[in-house]
Amino acid sequence: MRLVREETGSTAVEYAVLGALVAVAALVGYVAYAGALDGLYGLLGREVGGALVP
């Protein structure tokens, strides 16, 4: 007779934590990507003498 039951499947809490981690990683990636694009366009704007800035 076994007194300890082994769990093989994931619970809803584990899926929620995993989903939250993926959401945070996606948000951090988006912010880093947006910052890099902003820096790139700022550099291009300065290089052409402000012609791209309205």
mmCIF file of the N, C-alpha and C atoms, coordinates in Angstrom:
data_MODEL
# 
_entry.id   MODEL 
# 
loop_
_atom_site.group_PDB 
_atom_site.id 
_atom_site.type_symbol 
_atom_site.label_atom_id 
_atom_site.label_alt_id 
_atom_site.label_comp_id 
_atom_site.label_asym_id 
_atom_site.label_entity_id 
_atom_site.label_seq_id 
_atom_site.pdbx_PDB_ins_code 
_atom_site.Cartn_x 
_atom_site.Cartn_y 
_atom_site.Cartn_z 
_atom_site.occupancy 
_atom_site.B_iso_or_equiv 
_atom_site.pdbx_formal_charge 
_atom_site.auth_seq_id 
_atom_site.auth_comp_id 
_atom_site.auth_asym_id 
_atom_site.auth_atom_id 
_atom_site.pdbx_PDB_model_num 
ATOM 1   N N  . MET A 1 1  ? 0.840  -1.176 0.000   1.00 0.00 ? 1  MET A N  1 
ATOM 2   C CA . MET A 1 1  ? 0.000  0.000  0.000   1.00 0.00 ? 1  MET A CA 1 
ATOM 3   C C  . MET A 1 1  ? 0.893  1.249  0.000   1.00 0.00 ? 1  MET A C  1 
ATOM 4   N N  . ARG A 1 2  ? 0.631  2.116  -0.946  1.00 0.00 ? 2  ARG A N  1 
ATOM 5   C CA . ARG A 1 2  ? 1.430  3.339  -1.052  1.00 0.00 ? 2  ARG A CA 1 
ATOM 6   C C  . ARG A 1 2  ? 0.699  4.480  -0.366  1.00 0.00 ? 2  ARG A C  1 
ATOM 7   N N  . LEU A 1 3  ? 1.415  5.183  0.484   1.00 0.00 ? 3  LEU A N  1 
ATOM 8   C CA . LEU A 1 3  ? 0.816  6.301  1.203   1.00 0.00 ? 3  LEU A CA 1 
ATOM 9   C C  . LEU A 1 3  ? 1.059  7.628  0.493   1.00 0.00 ? 3  LEU A C  1 
ATOM 10  N N  . VAL A 1 4  ? 2.106  7.708  -0.319  1.00 0.00 ? 4  VAL A N  1 
ATOM 11  C CA . VAL A 1 4  ? 2.440  8.941  -1.021  1.00 0.00 ? 4  VAL A CA 1 
ATOM 12  C C  . VAL A 1 4  ? 2.050  8.786  -2.479  1.00 0.00 ? 4  VAL A C  1 
ATOM 13  N N  . ARG A 1 5  ? 1.266  9.714  -2.962  1.00 0.00 ? 5  ARG A N  1 
ATOM 14  C CA . ARG A 1 5  ? 0.818  9.675  -4.355  1.00 0.00 ? 5  ARG A CA 1 
ATOM 15  C C  . ARG A 1 5  ? 1.745  10.540 -5.195  1.00 0.00 ? 5  ARG A C  1 
ATOM 16  N N  . GLU A 1 6  ? 2.233  9.997  -6.280  1.00 0.00 ? 6  GLU A N  1 
ATOM 17  C CA . GLU A 1 6  ? 3.093  10.756 -7.174  1.00 0.00 ? 6  GLU A CA 1 
ATOM 18  C C  . GLU A 1 6  ? 2.239  11.514 -8.175  1.00 0.00 ? 6  GLU A C  1 
ATOM 19  N N  . GLU A 1 7  ? 2.536  12.797 -8.328  1.00 0.00 ? 7  GLU A N  1 
ATOM 20  C CA . GLU A 1 7  ? 1.809  13.602 -9.302  1.00 0.00 ? 7  GLU A CA 1 
ATOM 21  C C  . GLU A 1 7  ? 2.625  13.679 -10.580 1.00 0.00 ? 7  GLU A C  1 
ATOM 22  N N  . THR A 1 8  ? 1.971  13.424 -11.691 1.00 0.00 ? 8  THR A N  1 
ATOM 23  C CA . THR A 1 8  ? 2.675  13.467 -12.970 1.00 0.00 ? 8  THR A CA 1 
ATOM 24  C C  . THR A 1 8  ? 2.245  14.654 -13.815 1.00 0.00 ? 8  THR A C  1 
ATOM 25  N N  . GLY A 1 9  ? 1.094  15.229 -13.540 1.00 0.00 ? 9  GLY A N  1 
ATOM 26  C CA . GLY A 1 9  ? 0.597  16.343 -14.349 1.00 0.00 ? 9  GLY A CA 1 
ATOM 27  C C  . GLY A 1 9  ? 0.827  17.682 -13.675 1.00 0.00 ? 9  GLY A C  1 
ATOM 28  N N  . SER A 1 10 ? 0.761  18.729 -14.474 1.00 0.00 ? 10 SER A N  1 
ATOM 29  C CA . SER A 1 10 ? 0.910  20.080 -13.937 1.00 0.00 ? 10 SER A CA 1 
ATOM 30  C C  . SER A 1 10 ? -0.431 20.583 -13.419 1.00 0.00 ? 10 SER A C  1 
ATOM 31  N N  . THR A 1 11 ? -0.363 21.390 -12.399 1.00 0.00 ? 11 THR A N  1 
ATOM 32  C CA . THR A 1 11 ? -1.586 21.959 -11.839 1.00 0.00 ? 11 THR A CA 1 
ATOM 33  C C  . THR A 1 11 ? -1.856 23.320 -12.469 1.00 0.00 ? 11 THR A C  1 
ATOM 34  N N  . ALA A 1 12 ? -3.026 23.847 -12.189 1.00 0.00 ? 12 ALA A N  1 
ATOM 35  C CA . ALA A 1 12 ? -3.404 25.150 -12.736 1.00 0.00 ? 12 ALA A CA 1 
ATOM 36  C C  . ALA A 1 12 ? -2.492 26.254 -12.206 1.00 0.00 ? 12 ALA A C  1 
ATOM 37  N N  . VAL A 1 13 ? -2.034 26.119 -10.974 1.00 0.00 ? 13 VAL A N  1 
ATOM 38  C CA . VAL A 1 13 ? -1.144 27.126 -10.397 1.00 0.00 ? 13 VAL A CA 1 
ATOM 39  C C  . VAL A 1 13 ? 0.178  27.145 -11.146 1.00 0.00 ? 13 VAL A C  1 
ATOM 40  N N  . GLU A 1 14 ? 0.699  25.974 -11.481 1.00 0.00 ? 14 GLU A N  1 
ATOM 41  C CA . GLU A 1 14 ? 1.953  25.913 -12.232 1.00 0.00 ? 14 GLU A CA 1 
ATOM 42  C C  . GLU A 1 14 ? 1.797  26.533 -13.614 1.00 0.00 ? 14 GLU A C  1 
ATOM 43  N N  . TYR A 1 15 ? 0.676  26.282 -14.259 1.00 0.00 ? 15 TYR A N  1 
ATOM 44  C CA . TYR A 1 15 ? 0.430  26.897 -15.566 1.00 0.00 ? 15 TYR A CA 1 
ATOM 45  C C  . TYR A 1 15 ? 0.284  28.416 -15.443 1.00 0.00 ? 15 TYR A C  1 
ATOM 46  N N  . ALA A 1 16 ? -0.342 28.889 -14.383 1.00 0.00 ? 16 ALA A N  1 
ATOM 47  C CA . ALA A 1 16 ? -0.494 30.330 -14.179 1.00 0.00 ? 16 ALA A CA 1 
ATOM 48  C C  . ALA A 1 16 ? 0.860  30.995 -13.947 1.00 0.00 ? 16 ALA A C  1 
ATOM 49  N N  . VAL A 1 17 ? 1.715  30.363 -13.165 1.00 0.00 ? 17 VAL A N  1 
ATOM 50  C CA . VAL A 1 17 ? 3.052  30.910 -12.919 1.00 0.00 ? 17 VAL A CA 1 
ATOM 51  C C  . VAL A 1 17 ? 3.853  30.925 -14.208 1.00 0.00 ? 17 VAL A C  1 
ATOM 52  N N  . LEU A 1 18 ? 3.771  29.859 -14.978 1.00 0.00 ? 18 LEU A N  1 
ATOM 53  C CA . LEU A 1 18 ? 4.479  29.800 -16.255 1.00 0.00 ? 18 LEU A CA 1 
ATOM 54  C C  . LEU A 1 18 ? 3.965  30.882 -17.209 1.00 0.00 ? 18 LEU A C  1 
ATOM 55  N N  . GLY A 1 19 ? 2.665  31.069 -17.266 1.00 0.00 ? 19 GLY A N  1 
ATOM 56  C CA . GLY A 1 19 ? 2.094  32.115 -18.117 1.00 0.00 ? 19 GLY A CA 1 
ATOM 57  C C  . GLY A 1 19 ? 2.529  33.505 -17.686 1.00 0.00 ? 19 GLY A C  1 
ATOM 58  N N  . ALA A 1 20 ? 2.599  33.735 -16.381 1.00 0.00 ? 20 ALA A N  1 
ATOM 59  C CA . ALA A 1 20 ? 3.049  35.035 -15.881 1.00 0.00 ? 20 ALA A CA 1 
ATOM 60  C C  . ALA A 1 20 ? 4.511  35.279 -16.237 1.00 0.00 ? 20 ALA A C  1 
ATOM 61  N N  . LEU A 1 21 ? 5.340  34.257 -16.135 1.00 0.00 ? 21 LEU A N  1 
ATOM 62  C CA . LEU A 1 21 ? 6.753  34.405 -16.498 1.00 0.00 ? 21 LEU A CA 1 
ATOM 63  C C  . LEU A 1 21 ? 6.918  34.703 -17.981 1.00 0.00 ? 21 LEU A C  1 
ATOM 64  N N  . VAL A 1 22 ? 6.133  34.052 -18.817 1.00 0.00 ? 22 VAL A N  1 
ATOM 65  C CA . VAL A 1 22 ? 6.193  34.309 -20.257 1.00 0.00 ? 22 VAL A CA 1 
ATOM 66  C C  . VAL A 1 22 ? 5.746  35.736 -20.553 1.00 0.00 ? 22 VAL A C  1 
ATOM 67  N N  . ALA A 1 23 ? 4.699  36.199 -19.872 1.00 0.00 ? 23 ALA A N  1 
ATOM 68  C CA . ALA A 1 23 ? 4.213  37.566 -20.084 1.00 0.00 ? 23 ALA A CA 1 
ATOM 69  C C  . ALA A 1 23 ? 5.260  38.593 -19.668 1.00 0.00 ? 23 ALA A C  1 
ATOM 70  N N  . VAL A 1 24 ? 5.925  38.365 -18.554 1.00 0.00 ? 24 VAL A N  1 
ATOM 71  C CA . VAL A 1 24 ? 6.966  39.294 -18.099 1.00 0.00 ? 24 VAL A CA 1 
ATOM 72  C C  . VAL A 1 24 ? 8.133  39.297 -19.078 1.00 0.00 ? 24 VAL A C  1 
ATOM 73  N N  . ALA A 1 25 ? 8.523  38.118 -19.555 1.00 0.00 ? 25 ALA A N  1 
ATOM 74  C CA . ALA A 1 25 ? 9.626  38.042 -20.514 1.00 0.00 ? 25 ALA A CA 1 
ATOM 75  C C  . ALA A 1 25 ? 9.270  38.758 -21.813 1.00 0.00 ? 25 ALA A C  1 
ATOM 76  N N  . ALA A 1 26 ? 8.035  38.614 -22.268 1.00 0.00 ? 26 ALA A N  1 
ATOM 77  C CA . ALA A 1 26 ? 7.608  39.293 -23.493 1.00 0.00 ? 26 ALA A CA 1 
ATOM 78  C C  . ALA A 1 26 ? 7.601  40.807 -23.298 1.00 0.00 ? 26 ALA A C  1 
ATOM 79  N N  . LEU A 1 27 ? 7.157  41.269 -22.144 1.00 0.00 ? 27 LEU A N  1 
ATOM 80  C CA . LEU A 1 27 ? 7.130  42.707 -21.867 1.00 0.00 ? 27 LEU A CA 1 
ATOM 81  C C  . LEU A 1 27 ? 8.542  43.285 -21.803 1.00 0.00 ? 27 LEU A C  1 
ATOM 82  N N  . VAL A 1 28 ? 9.447  42.586 -21.151 1.00 0.00 ? 28 VAL A N  1 
ATOM 83  C CA . VAL A 1 28 ? 10.836 43.054 -21.065 1.00 0.00 ? 28 VAL A CA 1 
ATOM 84  C C  . VAL A 1 28 ? 11.464 43.082 -22.453 1.00 0.00 ? 28 VAL A C  1 
ATOM 85  N N  . GLY A 1 29 ? 11.196 42.068 -23.257 1.00 0.00 ? 29 GLY A N  1 
ATOM 86  C CA . GLY A 1 29 ? 11.719 42.048 -24.622 1.00 0.00 ? 29 GLY A CA 1 
ATOM 87  C C  . GLY A 1 29 ? 11.173 43.183 -25.459 1.00 0.00 ? 29 GLY A C  1 
ATOM 88  N N  . TYR A 1 30 ? 9.898  43.467 -25.313 1.00 0.00 ? 30 TYR A N  1 
ATOM 89  C CA . TYR A 1 30 ? 9.284  44.565 -26.069 1.00 0.00 ? 30 TYR A CA 1 
ATOM 90  C C  . TYR A 1 30 ? 9.889  45.905 -25.675 1.00 0.00 ? 30 TYR A C  1 
ATOM 91  N N  . VAL A 1 31 ? 10.065 46.127 -24.384 1.00 0.00 ? 31 VAL A N  1 
ATOM 92  C CA . VAL A 1 31 ? 10.628 47.396 -23.909 1.00 0.00 ? 31 VAL A CA 1 
ATOM 93  C C  . VAL A 1 31 ? 12.060 47.555 -24.406 1.00 0.00 ? 31 VAL A C  1 
ATOM 94  N N  . ALA A 1 32 ? 12.844 46.483 -24.362 1.00 0.00 ? 32 ALA A N  1 
ATOM 95  C CA . ALA A 1 32 ? 14.226 46.558 -24.840 1.00 0.00 ? 32 ALA A CA 1 
ATOM 96  C C  . ALA A 1 32 ? 14.267 46.823 -26.338 1.00 0.00 ? 32 ALA A C  1 
ATOM 97  N N  . TYR A 1 33 ? 13.382 46.166 -27.090 1.00 0.00 ? 33 TYR A N  1 
ATOM 98  C CA . TYR A 1 33 ? 13.333 46.355 -28.542 1.00 0.00 ? 33 TYR A CA 1 
ATOM 99  C C  . TYR A 1 33 ? 12.909 47.783 -28.888 1.00 0.00 ? 33 TYR A C  1 
ATOM 100 N N  . ALA A 1 34 ? 11.910 48.297 -28.182 1.00 0.00 ? 34 ALA A N  1 
ATOM 101 C CA . ALA A 1 34 ? 11.445 49.661 -28.441 1.00 0.00 ? 34 ALA A CA 1 
ATOM 102 C C  . ALA A 1 34 ? 12.533 50.675 -28.100 1.00 0.00 ? 34 ALA A C  1 
ATOM 103 N N  . GLY A 1 35 ? 13.259 50.442 -27.029 1.00 0.00 ? 35 GLY A N  1 
ATOM 104 C CA . GLY A 1 35 ? 14.351 51.339 -26.665 1.00 0.00 ? 35 GLY A CA 1 
ATOM 105 C C  . GLY A 1 35 ? 15.465 51.325 -27.696 1.00 0.00 ? 35 GLY A C  1 
ATOM 106 N N  . ALA A 1 36 ? 15.755 50.141 -28.231 1.00 0.00 ? 36 ALA A N  1 
ATOM 107 C CA . ALA A 1 36 ? 16.795 50.043 -29.255 1.00 0.00 ? 36 ALA A CA 1 
ATOM 108 C C  . ALA A 1 36 ? 16.366 50.764 -30.531 1.00 0.00 ? 36 ALA A C  1 
ATOM 109 N N  . LEU A 1 37 ? 15.107 50.617 -30.914 1.00 0.00 ? 37 LEU A N  1 
ATOM 110 C CA . LEU A 1 37 ? 14.619 51.313 -32.110 1.00 0.00 ? 37 LEU A CA 1 
ATOM 111 C C  . LEU A 1 37 ? 14.628 52.820 -31.908 1.00 0.00 ? 37 LEU A C  1 
ATOM 112 N N  . ASP A 1 38 ? 14.245 53.265 -30.722 1.00 0.00 ? 38 ASP A N  1 
ATOM 113 C CA . ASP A 1 38 ? 14.250 54.696 -30.438 1.00 0.00 ? 38 ASP A CA 1 
ATOM 114 C C  . ASP A 1 38 ? 15.668 55.256 -30.529 1.00 0.00 ? 38 ASP A C  1 
ATOM 115 N N  . GLY A 1 39 ? 16.622 54.529 -29.995 1.00 0.00 ? 39 GLY A N  1 
ATOM 116 C CA . GLY A 1 39 ? 18.010 54.965 -30.083 1.00 0.00 ? 39 GLY A CA 1 
ATOM 117 C C  . GLY A 1 39 ? 18.522 54.983 -31.508 1.00 0.00 ? 39 GLY A C  1 
ATOM 118 N N  . LEU A 1 40 ? 18.124 53.992 -32.291 1.00 0.00 ? 40 LEU A N  1 
ATOM 119 C CA . LEU A 1 40 ? 18.557 53.920 -33.688 1.00 0.00 ? 40 LEU A CA 1 
ATOM 120 C C  . LEU A 1 40 ? 17.991 55.082 -34.500 1.00 0.00 ? 40 LEU A C  1 
ATOM 121 N N  . TYR A 1 41 ? 16.696 55.353 -34.339 1.00 0.00 ? 41 TYR A N  1 
ATOM 122 C CA . TYR A 1 41 ? 16.091 56.455 -35.085 1.00 0.00 ? 41 TYR A CA 1 
ATOM 123 C C  . TYR A 1 41 ? 16.629 57.806 -34.617 1.00 0.00 ? 41 TYR A C  1 
ATOM 124 N N  . GLY A 1 42 ? 16.939 57.925 -33.328 1.00 0.00 ? 42 GLY A N  1 
ATOM 125 C CA . GLY A 1 42 ? 17.549 59.150 -32.836 1.00 0.00 ? 42 GLY A CA 1 
ATOM 126 C C  . GLY A 1 42 ? 18.921 59.370 -33.440 1.00 0.00 ? 42 GLY A C  1 
ATOM 127 N N  . LEU A 1 43 ? 19.701 58.305 -33.554 1.00 0.00 ? 43 LEU A N  1 
ATOM 128 C CA . LEU A 1 43 ? 21.024 58.394 -34.167 1.00 0.00 ? 43 LEU A CA 1 
ATOM 129 C C  . LEU A 1 43 ? 20.913 58.768 -35.637 1.00 0.00 ? 43 LEU A C  1 
ATOM 130 N N  . LEU A 1 44 ? 19.986 58.139 -36.341 1.00 0.00 ? 44 LEU A N  1 
ATOM 131 C CA . LEU A 1 44 ? 19.797 58.471 -37.757 1.00 0.00 ? 44 LEU A CA 1 
ATOM 132 C C  . LEU A 1 44 ? 19.356 59.918 -37.923 1.00 0.00 ? 44 LEU A C  1 
ATOM 133 N N  . GLY A 1 45 ? 18.496 60.395 -37.032 1.00 0.00 ? 45 GLY A N  1 
ATOM 134 C CA . GLY A 1 45 ? 18.040 61.778 -37.100 1.00 0.00 ? 45 GLY A CA 1 
ATOM 135 C C  . GLY A 1 45 ? 19.177 62.762 -36.890 1.00 0.00 ? 45 GLY A C  1 
ATOM 136 N N  . ARG A 1 46 ? 20.063 62.445 -35.975 1.00 0.00 ? 46 ARG A N  1 
ATOM 137 C CA . ARG A 1 46 ? 21.209 63.332 -35.739 1.00 0.00 ? 46 ARG A CA 1 
ATOM 138 C C  . ARG A 1 46 ? 22.194 63.281 -36.899 1.00 0.00 ? 46 ARG A C  1 
ATOM 139 N N  . GLU A 1 47 ? 22.342 62.117 -37.522 1.00 0.00 ? 47 GLU A N  1 
ATOM 140 C CA . GLU A 1 47 ? 23.306 61.967 -38.614 1.00 0.00 ? 47 GLU A CA 1 
ATOM 141 C C  . GLU A 1 47 ? 22.900 62.746 -39.858 1.00 0.00 ? 47 GLU A C  1 
ATOM 142 N N  . VAL A 1 48 ? 21.616 62.853 -40.124 1.00 0.00 ? 48 VAL A N  1 
ATOM 143 C CA . VAL A 1 48 ? 21.182 63.571 -41.326 1.00 0.00 ? 48 VAL A CA 1 
ATOM 144 C C  . VAL A 1 48 ? 20.850 65.029 -41.014 1.00 0.00 ? 48 VAL A C  1 
ATOM 145 N N  . GLY A 1 49 ? 21.271 65.490 -39.866 1.00 0.00 ? 49 GLY A N  1 
ATOM 146 C CA . GLY A 1 49 ? 21.094 66.900 -39.531 1.00 0.00 ? 49 GLY A CA 1 
ATOM 147 C C  . GLY A 1 49 ? 19.692 67.269 -39.108 1.00 0.00 ? 49 GLY A C  1 
ATOM 148 N N  . GLY A 1 50 ? 18.944 66.344 -38.557 1.00 0.00 ? 50 GLY A N  1 
ATOM 149 C CA . GLY A 1 50 ? 17.605 66.650 -38.084 1.00 0.00 ? 50 GLY A CA 1 
ATOM 150 C C  . GLY A 1 50 ? 16.559 66.676 -39.172 1.00 0.00 ? 50 GLY A C  1 
ATOM 151 N N  . ALA A 1 51 ? 16.866 66.165 -40.358 1.00 0.00 ? 51 ALA A N  1 
ATOM 152 C CA . ALA A 1 51 ? 15.900 66.195 -41.453 1.00 0.00 ? 51 ALA A CA 1 
ATOM 153 C C  . ALA A 1 51 ? 14.710 65.284 -41.183 1.00 0.00 ? 51 ALA A C  1 
ATOM 154 N N  . LEU A 1 52 ? 14.894 64.243 -40.363 1.00 0.00 ? 52 LEU A N  1 
ATOM 155 C CA . LEU A 1 52 ? 13.802 63.322 -40.076 1.00 0.00 ? 52 LEU A CA 1 
ATOM 156 C C  . LEU A 1 52 ? 12.921 63.800 -38.931 1.00 0.00 ? 52 LEU A C  1 
ATOM 157 N N  . VAL A 1 53 ? 13.356 64.835 -38.226 1.00 0.00 ? 53 VAL A N  1 
ATOM 158 C CA . VAL A 1 53 ? 12.589 65.340 -37.091 1.00 0.00 ? 53 VAL A CA 1 
ATOM 159 C C  . VAL A 1 53 ? 11.650 66.428 -37.575 1.00 0.00 ? 53 VAL A C  1 
ATOM 160 N N  . PRO A 1 54 ? 10.346 66.299 -37.314 1.00 0.00 ? 54 PRO A N  1 
ATOM 161 C CA . PRO A 1 54 ? 9.399  67.317 -37.804 1.00 0.00 ? 54 PRO A CA 1 
ATOM 162 C C  . PRO A 1 54 ? 9.555  68.642 -37.104 1.00 0.00 ? 54 PRO A C  1 
# 
